[in-house]
């Protein structure tokens, strides 16, 4: 069976202003082209930080997996090779050999993160002393790549995460000035929370977003005020099931895409 994706190489190298209340780093999947032609090379990179696009990647040891879902629903894993002293995930150059909408997905390892008087530790609070706050953390990121003529529904595919942000329309069929509805779900049910959106070049400040919108029955409407690369992000916290291990669940989900 023919694969829809060809791995080319690993790239190794040495308006109004809103600020997010959440100071935690968030994961993004970035592409140098969101609308490549069939067979055209695309560079996919990981961002981990407080800005969009974020230049610094994430440590390989903190990542679980990265993969692509094609227009036909098939999944292909992407390699995560370390680069530099920090062993960050290196960018990947790929080519798509069939037209349609693709979803590039990156998942962090789930686990405990505790803030202590000695800094952050990857352990539950019952394993530590002098804990200020402890979380169970889950973070995921998606990028929508439209190759040639858009087809398929990969852009709105539910990945199976507990917490998700899902576009309800194909960005490839939208343009500057249109609105994009997104749904936010927790355990498969609509969740009322805040959705943040911004675009590349909007601000160099940390945790700065062009729009902040409250969901209504799990749905939010984002105005696509400019062309270029966009980020939509949502996060949610709630009490952890075992307070002896952690204080809260901390969920973050992001999606990036391009508007022409």
HELIX and SHEET records of a PDB file:
HELIX    1   1 UNK A   60  UNK A   62  5                                   3    
HELIX    2   2 UNK A  125  UNK A  127  5                                   3    
HELIX    3   3 UNK A  154  UNK A  156  5                                   3    
HELIX    4   4 UNK A  171  UNK A  173  5                                   3    
SHEET    1   A 4 UNK A   5  UNK A  11  0                                        
SHEET    2   A 4 UNK A  91  UNK A  96 -1                                        
SHEET    3   A 4 UNK A  41  UNK A  49 -1                                        
SHEET    4   A 4 UNK A  26  UNK A  31 -1                                        
SHEET    1   B 2 UNK A  18  UNK A  19  0                                        
SHEET    2   B 2 UNK A 208  UNK A 209 -1                                        
SHEET    1   C 6 UNK A  75  UNK A  77  0                                        
SHEET    2   C 6 UNK A  63  UNK A  69 -1                                        
SHEET    3   C 6 UNK A 100  UNK A 108 -1                                        
SHEET    4   C 6 UNK A 131  UNK A 147 -1                                        
SHEET    5   C 6 UNK A 111  UNK A 116 -1                                        
SHEET    6   C 6 UNK A 119  UNK A 121 -1                                        
SHEET    1   D 8 UNK A  75  UNK A  77  0                                        
SHEET    2   D 8 UNK A  63  UNK A  69 -1                                        
SHEET    3   D 8 UNK A 100  UNK A 108 -1                                        
SHEET    4   D 8 UNK A 131  UNK A 147 -1                                        
SHEET    5   D 8 UNK A 248  UNK A 259  1                                        
SHEET    6   D 8 UNK A 228  UNK A 239 -1                                        
SHEET    7   D 8 UNK A 194  UNK A 199 -1                                        
SHEET    8   D 8 UNK A 211  UNK A 214 -1                                        
SHEET    1   E 2 UNK A  82  UNK A  83  0                                        
SHEET    2   E 2 UNK A  88  UNK A  89 -1                                        
SHEET    1   F 3 UNK A 163  UNK A 167  0                                        
SHEET    2   F 3 UNK A 179  UNK A 186 -1                                        
SHEET    3   F 3 UNK A 189  UNK A 190 -1                                        
SHEET    1   G 3 UNK A 163  UNK A 167  0                                        
SHEET    2   G 3 UNK A 179  UNK A 186 -1                                        
SHEET    3   G 3 UNK A 219  UNK A 223 -1                                        
END                                                                             
